[in-house]
Amino acid sequence: MTGRTTFEVGEICWTDLQTRDVEAAKSFYAAVFGWRYEDLPTPDGRSYSKAFLGDDLITVIAPRNPQQEASGKAAQWNIYFAAVDAEAMAEDVRHAGGSVEFGPEEVGDTGTMVFLAPPGGGTTGVWQPGTHTGAARYNEPGALSWAELLTPEPQAAVAFFQQLFGHEVTEYPQDDGGTYTTLLVNGAEVAGIAPLPQEDEPEEAWAEEGLRQEDLAQTGWQVYFGVSSIEEAVAAAVAAGAAVLVGPEVEGDGEDEAGSVATLKDPQGGVFSVLELETPSAPMGVG
């Protein structure tokens, strides 16, 4: 188990899910990951839920805000990078070629959040901790194990994160001629950046499988949660109402093998991936 109590600037410290049906999402993810929940009220009279493994906080499932409800968009997983000064970072965003989408906003005494977008898009959360530092577990079954940004402008996105957070990078050449880049903090890989893939199948082929254009790979962050068995996790997700967007497959080969992965869509449209954990280290180039 990889427990966490503090995070360095530039590490991914937190995730949350914004969805139209919190209760349904709770049931779904409990079936897949075994999470338990504690409900708390929101200022508008609704509630959000803290998700736990044992006594360790993993993530939050929250209702969408009115603007998101009006847009009709599907549920969305968000990731947050740790920061010391969210307001100062927001001021630096435009100099790095990105934009501020929301905030900075204080969330009670828990911390300050801001949502940024690098060149090419991809909503990215930044969290300045108060009483809440982040997730208590990482890279184990039921906890966040990796995150990667799919973007049409990977080089510009890499430069953006380097300028804001001071990330070092490692580049992995891919068989298709592209490059998978990982962001590093103190020599440890914390996230990946990959070119937005081109779909091999036409949209009509996906429609025959009951999927839509919005299910195809899109610009944005992909979250990976660890599982002990990819087959069991996918079966549990499908039984709970998930659609399989990318079936279980092994990434890498030999010593570079990153484990089996699958990409799923929850019943409210939230896309996430599961990663079969074989080693205690973070995966490399799982995209």
N, C-alpha and C positions, 0 to 999 in steps of 0.2 A: 504494500500500500504506500502510495506517495501522498502523505499529508502535507497541507500547506497552511501556514499562519501569516506569512508575509509574501509580498511579490515585489520584484525589481521593476523599475520603470521599463516598459516595453514588453513585459511578459503578459500573456493573456491570463487575466485573473478571474473572469466571470463570464457567464452566459445567462441569457434569459429567453423565454419564449413568450411572444405576444400572440394571442389567439382569440377567436370569437367565442369559444366555449371552454372556459377554464375547467369545469367539472368533467367534461368529456375528455379533455386532454390529460387530466390527472389520471383517469382510469386507463387511458391508452398507455401512458408512459410507465405507470405502475406495473402493467402487464408485461412490458418489455424489459424494464430495468429494475423493478422491485422497489421503486421509490415510495416513501411514505411522505405525508404532507402535514403542514400546519398552515391554516388559513388566517389571513389578516385582512382587515377592511381597507378599501381605498377611499380617498376623500369624496368620491362621487357616490358612495354607498354600495359599490360592488366589492369584490374581494379578490385578492391574489393569493397564491399558495407557494410557500417555501417547500422545496423538495429535498428530502434527506435520504442518505444511506446510513442506517443506524442513527447516531447522533450528529453526523457530519452533514453540513449544508452543502448541497450539490448545485442547485440552480433555483430559478423562480419561474413559475407559470403565471402569467398576468393577462388581464383582459386588454384588448386593443383600445387605443384612445378613439375619441369620436371621429377624428380625421381619417384614421385607418379604417374604421367601420364604414365611413361614407365612401371610401375608395373601392371597397369590395375586394381588396387584396387578400391573399391567403395568409395563414399564420406564418410567422417568421421567427427564426432563431437569430439572436444577436450575440456578438462577442464584444468583450471589452478589454482594452489594453490598460495596464496600470500606469498611472501618472502621478506626479507630485503636485502639479499645478494645472488643472484642466482649463482654467481661464486663459492662462498664458499660452497653452498649447493651441487653443482655439484662435488666438490672435496670430499665431505663426502659420496657420494652415494655408492661407492664401499665398504666402511666400513660398510654400512648398508645392504649390500647384493644385491644391485641393480646395474643398469648400466645407463650410459649416452647415450641417443640416438641422441641428437642434442644440439649444443650450448655449453656454453652460447653465446648468440648473442644479441647485442644491436639493438633495433628497433627504429632508429632515437632517438628522445628525449622522446619517449613515455614510454620506459622501456626496460628491459632486459629479454629475455626468455631462458628457457632451457627445453628440454624434457628428462624425466627420465623414467625408467622402474623398478618397484619393482620386487622382486623374484616371478617367475611365469608369468611375463609379464604384460602388460597393460600400454601403453604409457600415461604418466602423465606430463602435463605442469606445469611449475613453472614460476611465473611472479613477477619480481621486478619492482615496479611501478616507472615511471618517471612522465610525464604529464598525463598519462592514469593510473587510479587506478583500474578500473574494471567496471562491470555492475552497472547501476544506480537503477535498481529495482531487487527485489528478492521475490520469493514465492507469486506471484500474477498471474492472467491470462496473458499469453503471455511472462512470464519471467521464468528464471531458478528457479526451486523449489526444486530440489534434484539431487544428483548424487551418483552412487554406482559403485564399482569395482567388476566385476565378475572375479574370479581367481581360478586356481586349487590349489593355495597355500595360503589360506586366513590367516592363522596364521603368516606366514612369511611376508606377505604383511602388516598386522597390525603392526608387530614389526618394519618394514621398515619405515612406516609413523610416528610411535611414535619416532623413533630415529632421523629422519630428522626434524620433526616439533614440537615434544613434545606433540602430541595429547594425551588426555585422551580417554578412550574407555568405551562403554557400550555394553554388550553382551545380545542378545535376543535369547533364545533357540527356535528352529523351530520344527514344527510337524514331520519333516522327520529325526529328530535327529541331524541336523546340527545347526550352530550358525550364526546369522546375527549380525555383529559388526558395531557399529557406532563410528566415530571419532568425538571428541569434542574439542572445543576451548572455554575456559572460561565457561565451563558448558553447552554450546549449541552444539547440534549435527550439524555437517557440511557435512558429507558424510557417506556412508555405504560401507562395504566390505562383500561380500557374496561368498560362494563356487560356482564354476562354475556348473550349474545344469546339470544333466544327462537327456537327452531327452527320454520321454516315447515312442514316436513314432519313427519307423525306418525312415531313410532318404527317402525311397520310398513313404511313406505316405505324406511327405512334398512335394515331387516332383509332386504328383497328384494335389496338390493345387497351382501349379505354382511357388513353392519356391525351393531354392537351398541350398546346404550344407552351403554356406556362410551366409544364413539367420538364421541358428540355433544359439543358444546362444554361444557366443565366449568370450574369455578372453578380457577384456577391460572395459572402463568406459561407463556406461549407463547414458545418460542425461534425466532428467524429466523436462518438461515445464508445468507450471500450466495452467489449463483451468477452466472455470466456469461450463461447461457441457461436460462430457466425450462423450455423444452420439453425440452432435453437432460437437465437435472437430473431432471425428473419421469420421463422415459423410463428413465434409468439406475436410478432408485429402484424403479420398477415392475418392471424386469427383475431387480432384486436381491431382490424379494419384498415391496415396500411396497404398502400400500393407499392410494389417493388419497381423502382425506376432503373436501378442498375443491380443486376443479380450478383450473388456472391462471387468474387473473383480474387485471385492472389496477385498482389502487386509486387514487382521486382522479381529477382531470382537469386538463388544461391545465398551468399552472405548478406546481400542487400535486400533480401525479401522483407517486405514491410507488413506481412500478414494479410489475411482475407478481409475484404471490405464489401459492403453493400450499401446502396443508397435507397432510402425509403421516403415515402410521403405519408404523414399521419392523416387521420380522417378530416382534419381541419385544413389540410394543405401545407403544413409545416414540413419542410424537407430537411432531413438529417441523414448522417451515415453512421454505420456501426463498423467497428474495427476489432477483429479478433486479436487479443493481446497474447503475444508469445514471449516477450521479453519486457523487463521493467523500464527500458529506455523509450524515449519518444520516437514515433515512427519518422522515417525520412522519405520524402518524395512519395507520399501515398496517393497523390493526385494522378 
